[in-house]
Amino acid sequence: MGSREFISIFKRIPIVYAIMNSSISIFLKFIRLLTPRRESGTNLIIVLHRIGDSVFTVPAIKGLFSNLNESEFTIICFPENKPIYNNVFKDVRVEIFGSRDFLFGGRLASIDARRRIKKLNPYDIIDLTGTISSVSLYIGIKKNSVSGLSDPLWIGAFNNFSYKRKIPHLMDSYIDGVKSYPKVVRPIFNKEFDVNFKRDGIVYIHPFAGWKAKEWGIQNFIELAKKIELNYSVKFIFPFTESNQDFANLLREENLNFIMTKSIDELVELLSSISLIISNDSGPLYITSLLGKPTFSIYGPTNPFYSLPYGKFHKYLRKEIVCSPQSTQYCHTNAGLNCLTLECMKNLSVEEVFCSVIEFLNELSIIKRK
């Protein structure tokens, strides 16, 4: 059972949850008040997120640096996100913490991880994760202050905080977290990434996502590629893994071009030179938007209004059905993880997507026909 599921059980019993919430908050505040303050050191930005959410933190961090020196900060992130932050923030030190640095399924920081944080001599901490995994990295360790974004359970660890939003866009939550930092004065937040793309090139397709329920389907993407390829050059892009070898063989049989990337660094480098990507709701889609390239995204059990890239160069399509999420980030089946039918994806036809993609290409005029 995950921590989210564990907490959700207590939320069904309001009195028990309120008692648990207050007890944890008081305990964390007590530890924070007993911990000596540091008089100098480095400032830490803790962003322990998936790839997509890491991209969504960029406008907030850029806003932080609009009036503060980025060389005085160190970013703490997962290994796969280091190339993203290195690409955007040239003068920021990036420290990576991986799966071995957290115990109990990634929930609690290990002793070695806490030692690493301590060696960094943290002064001000801006925690844009706000979960037990991030709080357990620094609670009880000497520092000056903690600001950022928090779930209700962990607010006792913060000197200044903003609650995580339940309304779109996800970028706004991280901006709220940065605004809670007292040293931020009149920051500038730009949620639309600078456009930087060629007006001729190849239509790239990334067919995978963080979980199967968000995937439109390999066969659908193959049929879409064949239709697009009548007028444009098309190439698939996906990670080099053992499980993807069968897909690579299938593309060879269909005479479709593809590239398999062996690392996030290689993926970022490749995406920085493309013209456009078609994808599900996925990390590579958001990296592409960060790099200034147009995107066309397919949504199903997740709500596009929480994550769709800003700007006229980004379009999406989803099949609206009765259970499509409207005012929440995910549908009621836990973003499709508990859905038995996945009608929102299955009912979206290749012809519908093709027509929308062609309209988008014509609108942008970024891809030369064959």
C-alpha positions in Angstrom: 0.0 0.0 0.0 1.4 3.4 -1.0 1.5 6.4 1.2 -1.2 8.1 -0.8 -3.6 5.2 -0.4 -2.7 4.9 3.3 -3.5 8.6 3.9 -6.7 8.3 1.9 -8.0 5.7 4.3 -7.7 8.2 7.2 -9.3 11.0 5.1 -12.5 9.0 5.1 -12.6 9.4 8.9 -12.4 13.1 9.3 -11.8 13.1 13.1 -9.0 10.6 12.9 -7.4 12.4 10.0 -7.6 15.7 11.8 -5.9 14.3 14.9 -3.2 12.6 12.8 -2.7 15.8 10.9 -2.3 18.0 14.0 -0.1 15.5 15.7 2.3 15.2 12.8 2.4 19.0 12.3 3.1 19.6 16.0 5.8 17.0 16.1 7.6 18.4 13.0 7.3 22.0 14.3 8.7 20.9 17.6 11.7 19.3 15.9 12.1 22.4 13.7 12.1 24.8 16.6 14.7 22.7 18.5 17.0 22.6 15.5 19.8 25.3 15.7 19.8 27.8 12.8 22.7 27.9 10.4 24.3 31.4 9.9 25.6 30.7 6.3 25.6 28.1 3.6 24.0 27.2 0.3 20.4 27.5 -0.7 18.7 24.3 -1.7 15.7 23.9 -4.1 14.2 20.4 -3.6 12.3 19.1 -6.7 11.8 15.3 -6.4 9.4 14.8 -9.2 8.7 12.8 -12.4 10.0 14.3 -15.6 6.8 16.1 -16.5 6.4 17.8 -13.1 10.0 18.7 -13.2 9.4 20.7 -16.4 6.5 22.4 -14.6 8.8 23.7 -11.9 10.9 25.6 -14.4 8.8 28.8 -14.6 8.8 28.9 -10.8 12.5 28.5 -10.5 13.1 31.0 -13.3 10.9 33.5 -11.4 13.0 32.9 -8.3 16.1 33.8 -10.2 14.6 36.9 -11.7 15.9 38.8 -8.7 18.2 36.3 -6.9 21.5 35.0 -8.0 21.1 31.4 -9.3 24.8 30.6 -8.5 23.8 30.7 -4.8 21.4 27.8 -5.2 21.7 24.0 -5.6 18.9 22.0 -7.1 18.2 18.6 -5.6 16.4 16.2 -8.0 16.2 12.7 -9.3 18.9 11.5 -11.8 16.6 11.5 -14.9 15.9 15.2 -14.4 19.4 16.5 -14.1 19.8 17.0 -17.9 16.6 19.1 -17.9 17.8 21.5 -15.2 21.3 21.6 -16.6 19.9 22.6 -19.9 17.9 25.5 -18.5 20.0 26.7 -15.5 23.7 26.9 -16.6 25.1 28.3 -13.3 23.1 26.2 -10.8 24.7 23.2 -9.2 22.5 20.1 -9.5 22.8 17.2 -7.0 21.0 14.0 -7.8 19.3 11.7 -5.3 18.3 8.3 -6.6 16.2 5.3 -5.5 18.9 4.1 -3.1 18.7 7.4 -1.2 15.1 6.6 -0.1 13.7 3.7 1.9 10.2 2.1 2.1 9.3 2.5 -1.5 10.9 5.9 -1.9 9.0 7.4 1.1 11.8 8.1 3.7 15.2 9.5 3.1 18.0 7.2 4.1 20.7 8.1 6.7 23.3 8.4 3.8 20.9 10.8 2.0 20.5 13.0 5.1 24.3 13.0 5.5 24.7 14.3 1.9 22.2 17.1 2.6 24.1 18.0 5.8 27.4 18.2 3.9 25.8 20.7 1.5 25.5 23.1 4.5 21.9 24.1 3.7 20.9 27.6 4.6 17.5 28.4 3.1 15.6 25.5 1.7 12.8 25.9 -0.9 11.0 22.6 -1.0 8.8 22.3 -4.1 8.0 18.7 -3.4 6.4 19.0 0.0 6.0 15.3 0.8 7.4 13.0 3.5 10.2 12.0 1.1 11.5 15.6 0.8 10.8 16.6 4.4 12.7 13.6 5.7 15.8 14.8 3.9 16.2 17.9 6.0 14.0 17.8 9.2 16.3 18.0 12.2 19.3 19.2 10.1 20.8 22.6 10.9 19.5 25.3 8.4 18.1 28.8 8.4 14.6 28.4 7.1 12.3 26.2 4.9 9.8 27.6 2.4 7.8 26.1 -0.4 4.9 23.8 -1.2 3.4 21.4 1.3 0.7 18.8 1.8 -1.3 19.6 5.1 0.5 16.8 7.0 4.0 18.3 6.7 3.4 22.0 7.3 5.1 21.8 10.6 8.5 21.4 8.8 8.0 24.8 7.1 8.7 28.3 8.2 6.7 29.6 5.2 4.5 27.6 2.9 1.8 27.4 0.4 -0.7 24.5 0.2 -0.7 22.4 -3.0 -3.4 23.6 -5.3 -6.2 21.4 -6.5 -7.0 23.5 -9.5 -5.0 23.9 -12.7 -2.4 24.6 -13.9 0.3 22.5 -12.2 2.8 25.2 -12.8 0.9 27.5 -10.6 1.4 25.3 -7.5 5.2 25.5 -7.9 4.9 29.3 -8.4 2.9 29.5 -5.2 5.7 27.6 -3.4 8.4 30.0 -4.7 6.3 33.0 -3.7 6.3 31.8 -0.1 10.0 32.4 0.1 10.4 35.8 1.9 13.4 36.9 -0.1 11.4 36.8 -3.4 10.4 40.4 -4.3 8.3 41.1 -7.4 9.4 38.0 -9.2 8.6 37.5 -13.0 6.9 34.3 -13.9 6.6 33.3 -17.5 4.7 30.1 -18.0 5.1 30.1 -21.8 8.5 28.8 -22.9 10.4 30.6 -25.6 9.7 29.3 -29.1 12.7 27.9 -30.9 12.0 25.5 -33.8 12.8 24.9 -37.4 10.2 25.4 -40.1 11.0 22.3 -41.9 11.9 18.8 -40.6 10.4 15.6 -39.4 7.2 14.8 -37.5 8.3 12.8 -34.4 6.0 10.4 -32.6 6.6 9.3 -29.0 4.0 6.5 -28.3 4.6 5.7 -24.6 3.6 7.3 -21.3 4.2 7.0 -17.5 1.5 4.2 -17.3 -0.5 2.2 -19.9 -3.8 3.9 -19.2 -2.4 7.1 -20.7 -1.3 5.5 -23.9 -3.4 5.7 -27.0 -2.0 2.5 -28.3 1.0 1.4 -30.5 -1.2 0.2 -33.4 -3.0 3.4 -33.5 0.2 5.4 -33.7 1.5 3.1 -36.4 -1.7 3.7 -38.5 -1.4 7.4 -37.8 2.3 7.4 -38.9 1.4 5.7 -42.2 -1.3 8.3 -43.0 1.0 11.2 -42.1 3.8 9.7 -44.1 1.9 10.1 -47.3 2.8 13.8 -47.2 5.4 14.2 -44.5 8.5 12.5 -43.1 7.8 10.6 -39.8 10.0 9.1 -37.2 9.3 7.3 -34.0 11.3 8.1 -30.9 11.3 5.9 -27.7 13.8 4.6 -25.1 16.2 1.8 -25.7 15.0 -1.0 -23.4 14.7 -4.7 -23.6 10.9 -4.5 -23.5 10.8 -2.1 -26.5 12.7 -4.5 -28.8 9.5 -6.1 -30.1 8.1 -2.6 -30.9 11.3 -1.8 -32.8 11.0 -5.0 -34.8 7.3 -4.2 -35.6 8.4 -0.8 -36.9 11.0 -2.4 -39.1 8.3 -4.7 -40.5 6.1 -1.7 -41.3 9.1 0.2 -42.9 8.8 3.0 -40.4 11.8 5.0 -39.2 12.7 5.2 -35.5 15.3 6.3 -33.0 15.9 4.6 -29.7 17.5 6.9 -27.1 19.8 5.4 -24.5 19.7 8.2 -21.9 17.8 11.3 -20.9 20.8 13.3 -22.0 20.5 11.8 -25.5 16.7 12.4 -25.5 17.1 16.1 -24.5 19.8 16.6 -27.2 17.6 15.0 -29.9 14.4 16.9 -28.9 16.3 20.2 -29.0 16.6 19.8 -32.8 13.2 18.5 -33.8 10.3 20.4 -35.5 7.3 18.8 -33.7 6.3 15.9 -31.5 3.1 13.9 -31.3 2.7 12.1 -28.0 0.5 11.0 -25.1 0.5 12.9 -21.8 4.2 12.1 -21.1 7.5 13.5 -19.9 9.1 13.7 -23.4 6.2 15.8 -24.6 6.8 18.4 -21.8 10.6 18.3 -22.4 9.9 19.2 -26.0 7.7 22.1 -25.0 10.4 23.3 -22.6 12.9 23.3 -25.5 10.6 25.6 -27.5 9.2 23.0 -30.0 5.5 22.6 -31.0 3.6 19.6 -29.5 0.5 17.7 -30.3 -0.7 15.7 -27.3 -3.4 13.0 -26.8 -5.2 12.9 -23.4 -7.5 10.4 -21.9 -7.9 9.8 -18.2 -5.9 12.9 -17.3 -7.1 16.5 -17.6 -5.2 18.5 -20.2 -5.9 21.8 -18.4 -3.6 20.8 -15.6 -0.6 20.1 -17.8 -1.0 21.3 -21.4 1.9 23.5 -22.4 1.1 27.2 -22.7 1.0 29.0 -26.1 -0.5 28.7 -29.6 2.2 26.2 -30.7 0.7 23.4 -28.5 -2.5 21.5 -29.3 -4.3 18.5 -27.9 -7.1 16.1 -28.5 -9.2 13.9 -26.2 -12.4 12.0 -26.5 -14.9 13.5 -24.1 -17.0 10.8 -22.3 -19.1 10.9 -19.2 -16.2 10.1 -16.9 -13.6 12.4 -18.4 -12.0 14.6 -15.7 -13.4 18.2 -15.8 -12.6 19.8 -12.5 -9.9 17.4 -11.3 -6.5 16.3 -12.6 -7.4 12.7 -12.9 -10.6 10.7 -13.7 -12.3 8.9 -10.8 -10.5 5.6 -11.7 -7.2 7.0 -10.4 -6.1 8.3 -13.8 -7.1 5.1 -15.5 -5.1 2.8 -13.3 -8.3 1.2 -12.0 -10.3 1.5 -15.2 -11.4 -1.7 -16.9 -12.5 -0.3 -20.3 -10.4 2.8 -21.1 -13.1 4.0 -23.4 -11.7 7.5 -23.6 -8.6 6.1 -25.4 -10.3 3.3 -27.3 -13.0 5.5 -28.8 -10.5 8.1 -30.2 -10.1 7.1 -33.8 -7.0 7.3 -36.0 -9.0 9.4 -38.5 -9.9 12.0 -35.8 -6.3 12.3 -34.6 -5.0 12.5 -38.2 -7.4 15.2 -39.2 -6.5 17.3 -36.1 -2.8 16.8 -36.6 -2.9 17.8 -40.3 -4.9 20.9 -39.4 -2.3 21.7 -36.8 0.6 21.2 -39.3 -1.2 23.4 -41.9 -1.8 26.0 -39.2 1.8 26.2 -38.2 3.3 25.6 -41.7 6.4 24.2 -39.9 6.9 21.0 -41.8 7.6 20.9 -45.5 5.8 18.3 -47.5 7.7 15.6 -49.2 
